[in-house]
Amino acid sequence: MGCGVPLLVPGLRRKRRDGDQRAVSRANHPSQAGDMVVVELTNKLHTEGVVIHWHGIRQFGTPWADGTASISQCAITLERPLFTGGHILLPWALWNAKISRIVRISDSGRGRWEERAIPLRRRFDLLLSDWWHQSVHHQEVGLSSKPFRWIGEPQTLLINGRGQYNCSLAAHYSNSSSSQCRLRGSEQCAPHILHVLPNKIYRLRIASTTALASLNLAIGNHKMVVVEADGNYVQPFAVDDLDIYSGESYSVLITTNQDPSNNYWLSVGVRGREPKTPQGLTILNYHPNSASKLPASSPPVTPLWSDYNHSKSFTNKIFASMGSPKPPRNYDRRITLLNTQNKLNGYTKWAINNISLTLPPTPYLGSIKHGLRNAFNQKNPPESFSNDYDVMKPPVNPNTTTGDGVYMLGMNTTVDIILQNANALSANVSEIHPWHLHGHDFWVLGYGEGKFSTKDEKKLNLKNPPLKNTAVIFPYGWTALRFVADNPGAWAFHCHIEPHLHMGMGVVFAEGIQHLNRIPLEALACGLTGKMLMTANNHN
């Protein structure tokens, strides 16, 4: 099944997300698993180059459509169209992907599980995001300044693009100075209500697109059963709340078995950072109650931001469902990536193995395909870091360097990645980092404390590790990943916290590019490949 979709990135429009009005651009189109979607993207922004990354789509055979400027393609300039999109293989690949069957608690109530279709009318999509009143450009200037200037925490947490500012839906439950929001429901900042019938099972598909915040989601008086993570089914388990990091997605099942005369809060709060942003709230509205009827009790309390044991308890419950692909027993190559905060000529940076990523003008995909060896540093980046580096303390030498080298992977080889966290520049500070891999899923083999060593090998799970495309490393800890380099292309692997990526927290993998056939010329019309193509055209 296929479809062709014209997609226009319009000029900026004024939008009110939480009552604050500023310019945004957006594009959306529904599709479903099994579709081949071809999108012609035309940029109408006069001052911006544009790319669109299709998060969760592996782009087999179409790596130039991955949407990573300087890695897989050139940024799309004003009025220059580019065909993008991809083959939607996974149920979570696009927001409106269709899943026809799902596991649920059996009617016996004894905890057994069975497959049962859930009608479309009993599925909700929840897109979580954080919202600043100042523009991303203002933030970028601060991140790139000397001294470093931080824009501050987001003003609002949004649920499906909606939130409130300078008032709260739940003000009268607390002693805070916030005023009670007086909304009729038609305002752009009014909450996106979840309308439900009593005694039914609903599927909530939750995705986090936050630029900064790690989040915790809970529904008052309702347990959630986690059944899917990043487009792959997991062994179902029940929780009262779940932590979700930027770039992650989950599906959960809820049963509307509470007092039907009440409505209930759905709350989203900040984790992993001292929260200075109020909870995002909406309402689970039991029919036939009015959606304006507030719940009888206050919203669920978000766990303490620094309670990492709570976070780890959730993460350590995620295992692949029976029948899921298993990882190869052995790896061909292991790359250990030390995550550090550093200084470069007075500027604050994030670095991997003491190299802060910078991207070249020529996309790696084109320069490698056409053998342009002077387009980027041909030296392989470091595969590990010094054994005597103390990850529990600030770096003895905080200075770093920049680099644009690429990890060249053998086609169809098995690669292990050890993500190693460390103390930042300030003492007793180590941050959460959710890492996202383009073009692949990986098996999450395990998590641990301190510095990874050979004794940790026995802790790795090769029996039923979950398949994901985004995984977190906790403060002062490590995360072990395994993937097969089976997708020709140049692929970003990076921290999904946007300020961290902007400051250099990422690497690039490349594999099998020589196996690719034609790469669309419009994807490479910049840098050295652009000059090469222009010269070739002039000679024709």
Secondary structure by P-SEA (a helix, b strand, c coil): ccbbbbbbbccbbbbbcccbbbbbbbbbbbbbcccbbbbbbbbccccbbbbbbbcccccccccccccccccccccccccbbbbbbccccccccccccccccccccccccccbbbbbbbccccbbbbbbbccccccaaaaaaaaacccccccccccccccccccccccccccccccccccccccccccccccbbbbbbccbbbbbbbbbbccccccccccccbbbbbccccccccccccccbbbbcccccbbbbbbccccccbbbbbbbbbccccccccbbbbbbccccccccccccccccccccccaaaaaaaaaaacccccccccccccccbbbbbbbbbbccccccccccccbbbbbccccaaaaaaaccccccccccccccccccccccccccccccccccccccccccbbbbbbbbbbbcccccbbbbbbbbbccccccccccccccccccccccccccbbbbbcbbbbcccbbbbbbbbcccbbbbbbcccaaaaaaaccbbbbbcccccccccccccccccaaaaaaaaaaaac
